[in-house]
Each structure stands twice: as structure tokens, then as C-alpha cells.
Amino acid sequence: MGITFDIHALPPTSAEIVTVREQILRDKTALEREDWKVFALIMVVFVSSMVIALVGGRAILKDQTSPTLVTAIVYGFPYGMIVVFGISITFRHRKIEVPKKTMVMALAALENITPEDLATVITWKQQETAIAHYHSNVIAQGRELVRGELDAMRQHLPVAHTTDD
């Protein structure tokens, strides 16, 4: 998901960036709809189970002749529901939250950089030929640098250069 930025390759065009951004936004919207479905399902199962436990359990516990095993099941049911709820929340986290965080990071990489960051890139451009070549290719496309490209430039530079900003 997203675009991989490499300053030694040709930069992506603005059309590619717009296409990827729109695709990520569509995927994010679909994931949010899925999130509500999963959350609603978790809540329906949880609430219906608690209603069954309260209604059925109360009737069983009123009857003092119920077997000990049934009484133990009725008393243990809320604890079992806590385990089921914990498993379902873990499922939701793995299925929804992890991809959502990835999408947020990908969208952040596709945002235009600030003028302060651009000034930093210009100082790097004077020192590094690869960055100068990449930046001139971006300017030739008629678009601004995005945050992912700034991060790729930071990875290319030695640590001493990147701490100056």
C-alpha cells in the first residue's frame, strides 16, 4: 500500500501520487465501514449473551435443586464472556487497527512537505548530488516534494547531515 520512494530512481508522478492517495482513502473508508460492522457484531454477541445469562441464570439460580455443574456454569458465564470479549477485541485489532495505522502512515507520506522542510532539502541538495538530481526531477514534473521523499532523503544522508535540521 502506498508508494515506495527511492531517490536513486525516477520520482513518482503527481498522477501516481493522486491515484495512490485516492486508493488509500477508498480502502480506509471501506475499513472504517468494516470496523463498525465488527464492533456491532461484538456488541450484539456480548449483550445477547449477557441477557441470556441474566434471564436464564436467574431462573436456574432460583431453583435450589439445580445441579452444581449448572450453577458453576451460570456463575462462570460472565468470566467466560470476558475471555470471549478479549479475544474478539484482539481479532478486531489485528483485522482493523493494524491496517488502519498503516494507511495513516501511507497518507502522511503522501502529504506535501512544509516550507521549512523544503529549505532543509535545499541545503542537502547543495551537498548531495543524488538528492540534487532527484529534486530537479521533481521540479521538472511541476510538483512539490512529499513527506515520503523527505524521509527517503534522510535515509540516504549520513547521520551528521540529518541532525542539522
Residue, then its C-alpha position, 0 to 999 in steps of 0.5 A: m500500500g502506498i508508494t515506495f520512494d527511492i531517490h536513486a530512481l525516477p520520482p513518482t508522478s503527481a498522477e501516481i501520487v493522486t491515484v495512490r492517495e485516492q486508493i488509500l482513502r477508498d480502502k480506509t473508508a471501506l475499513e472504517r465501514e468494516d470496523w463498525k460492522v465488527f464492533a456491532l457484531i461484538m456488541v450484539v454477541f456480548v449483550s445477547s449473551m449477557v441477557i441470556a445469562l441474566v434471564g436464564g441464570r436467574a431462573i436456574l439460580k432460583d431453583q435450589t435443586s439445580p445441579t452444581l455443574v449448572t450453577a458453576i456454569v451460570y456463575g462462570f458465564p460472565y468470566g467466560m464472556i470476558v475471555v470471549f470479549g478479549i479475544s474478539i477485541t484482539f481479532r478486531h485489532r489485528k483485522i482493523e487497527v493494524p491496517k488502519k495505522t498503516m494507511v495513516m502512515a501511507l497518507a502522511a507520506l503522501e502529504n506535501i512537505t512544509p516550507e521549512d522542510l523544503a529549505t532543509v532539502i535545499t541545503w542537502k541538495q547543495q551537498e548531495t548530488a543524488i538528492a540534487h538530481y532527484h529534486s530537479n526531477v521533481i521540479a521538472q514534473g511541476r510538483e512539490l516534494v512529499r513527506g515520503e521523499l523527505d524521509a527517503m532523503r534522510q535515509h540516504l544522508p549520513v547521520a551528521h547531515t540529518t541532525d542539522d535540521 
